[in-house]
Amino acid sequence: MNTSEQEHLLLEGLAKEDKSAIEQIYREHYNMVKSLVINNSGTADDAADIFQEAMIVLFEKAKSPEFELHCLLKTFIYSICRRLWLKRLQQQNRFVTQSEGLEETIPVEEELETHEKKQNDFSIMENAMSKIGEPCKSLLEAYYIQKKQMQEIATHFGYTNADNAKTQKYKCLVRLKKLFFAQYKNVE
């Protein structure tokens, strides 16, 4: 099942007030909203309030037969929360309302576009990682995700020393880049 199908099912579940769908939306998206609010002069309580308001908006949208989601659910929720939070900051006079201050803010559409582009790039990278094969996939994950040292990787993968493991990591990285950019060009 692809991402859009999963998100469509989540929205259907939300519209039917399915507890598991609601909980999954919270699990997958609350921390993003919490970071947004806390990094912009808010508290964890503020984040909970904003997320709850966004869930109400999303619930009302999901119940509407005309509603179609044209972006990732994550992007939609982020957009709603960002607007709600900026509105609340304005009401609390913690946000600059003069026109010169507004020139420095990025319109939501541009931010959404950037977010969607990054999300697309991550999907392409994930796809490239799935096609790279073993031991490259495991070696790159060990180094970049698990942050293991070269000597530890050499021992784990059976290389004679850290330099050989480093050479193999480089070859795997070159292969990954080729796969990524081949797919990237096809998407553009």
C-alpha positions in Angstrom: 0.0 0.0 0.0 1.5 3.4 -1.0 1.6 6.5 1.2 -1.4 8.2 -0.4 -3.6 5.1 0.0 -2.6 4.9 3.7 -3.3 8.5 4.3 -6.7 8.2 2.5 -7.6 5.3 4.8 -6.5 7.4 7.8 -8.7 10.3 6.7 -11.6 7.8 6.3 -11.0 6.5 9.7 -10.9 10.0 11.2 -14.2 10.8 9.5 -15.7 7.7 11.1 -14.1 8.6 14.5 -12.0 5.5 14.4 -9.8 5.6 17.6 -6.9 3.8 15.9 -6.8 6.2 13.0 -6.9 9.2 15.3 -4.1 7.7 17.5 -2.0 7.0 14.4 -2.3 10.6 13.2 -1.3 11.8 16.7 1.7 9.4 16.8 3.0 10.3 13.3 2.5 14.1 13.4 2.3 15.5 17.0 6.1 15.8 17.5 6.4 17.8 14.3 3.8 20.3 15.6 5.3 20.4 19.0 8.7 21.3 17.5 7.1 24.0 15.3 5.4 25.6 18.3 8.3 25.3 20.8 10.8 26.6 18.3 8.5 29.7 17.8 8.0 31.0 21.3 5.5 28.4 22.5 5.2 25.7 25.1 4.3 22.0 25.0 0.8 23.0 26.3 0.5 25.5 23.4 1.5 22.7 21.0 -1.1 20.4 22.4 -3.8 23.1 22.0 -2.8 23.9 18.4 -2.6 20.2 17.4 -6.1 19.7 18.9 -7.5 22.6 16.9 -5.8 21.2 13.8 -7.4 17.8 14.4 -10.8 19.4 14.6 -10.2 21.2 11.3 -8.9 18.0 9.7 -11.9 16.0 11.1 -14.3 18.5 9.6 -12.5 18.4 6.3 -12.4 14.6 6.3 -16.2 14.4 6.8 -16.8 16.6 3.8 -17.3 14.6 0.6 -15.8 17.4 -1.5 -12.5 17.4 0.4 -9.5 16.0 -1.6 -6.0 16.0 -0.1 -3.6 17.2 -2.7 -0.4 16.9 -0.6 1.0 14.7 2.1 -1.1 14.6 5.3 2.0 15.8 7.2 2.2 18.8 5.0 -1.5 19.6 5.4 -1.3 19.3 9.2 1.9 21.4 9.3 0.2 24.1 7.3 -2.9 24.2 9.5 -0.8 24.3 12.7 1.5 27.0 11.4 -1.4 29.3 10.5 -3.1 28.6 13.8 0.1 29.3 15.7 0.9 32.5 13.8 -2.7 33.7 14.4 -2.3 32.9 18.2 1.0 34.7 18.4 -0.6 37.7 16.7 -3.4 37.7 19.2 -1.0 37.6 22.1 1.1 40.4 20.6 4.1 38.2 20.4 4.3 38.5 16.6 5.4 41.6 14.7 2.4 42.9 12.7 4.1 45.9 11.0 4.4 45.5 7.2 8.2 45.5 7.3 8.2 42.5 9.6 5.9 40.6 7.2 8.3 41.0 4.3 10.7 38.8 6.1 8.2 35.9 6.6 8.0 33.1 4.0 4.5 32.6 2.5 3.0 29.2 3.6 2.8 28.2 -0.1 6.6 28.5 -0.5 7.2 26.6 2.7 4.8 23.9 1.7 6.5 23.6 -1.7 9.9 23.3 0.0 8.6 20.7 2.4 7.0 18.7 -0.4 10.2 18.8 -2.4 12.2 17.5 0.5 9.6 14.8 1.2 9.9 13.8 -2.5 13.7 13.7 -2.3 13.5 11.5 0.8 11.1 9.1 -1.0 13.5 8.9 -4.0 16.5 8.2 -1.6 14.5 5.6 0.2 13.7 3.9 -3.1 17.4 4.1 -4.1 18.4 2.5 -0.8 16.0 -0.3 -1.4 17.5 -1.0 -4.8 21.2 -0.8 -3.8 21.4 -4.3 -2.4 23.5 -5.9 0.2 26.0 -5.4 1.8 25.9 -1.8 0.6 22.6 -1.0 2.2 23.6 -2.4 5.6 27.1 -0.8 5.4 25.7 2.7 4.6 23.0 2.4 7.3 25.7 1.3 9.8 27.8 4.3 9.1 25.2 7.1 8.4 22.3 6.0 10.5 23.7 3.9 13.3 26.8 6.2 13.5 29.2 3.2 13.9 33.0 3.8 13.6 34.9 2.4 10.6 36.8 -0.2 12.7 33.5 -1.6 14.1 32.1 -1.7 10.6 35.2 -3.5 9.3 34.9 -6.1 12.0 31.1 -6.6 11.5 31.3 -6.9 7.7 34.6 -9.0 7.7 36.9 -6.4 6.1 40.6 -6.7 6.9 40.8 -3.2 8.3 39.0 0.2 8.6 40.6 1.5 5.3 39.1 -1.4 3.3 35.7 -0.7 4.9 36.0 3.0 4.1 36.8 2.2 0.4 33.8 -0.1 0.2 31.6 2.6 1.8 32.8 5.0 -0.8 32.0 2.6 -3.6 28.5 2.0 -2.2 27.9 5.7 -1.8 28.9 6.2 -5.5 26.4 3.5 -6.5 23.7 5.0 -4.3 24.2 8.4 -5.9 23.9 6.9 -9.4 20.6 5.2 -8.4 19.3 8.4 -6.7 20.1 10.7 -9.6 18.8 8.3 -12.2 15.5 8.3 -10.4 15.6 12.0 -9.7 16.0 12.8 -13.4 13.0 10.6 -14.2 10.8 12.5 -11.8 11.8 16.0 -13.0 
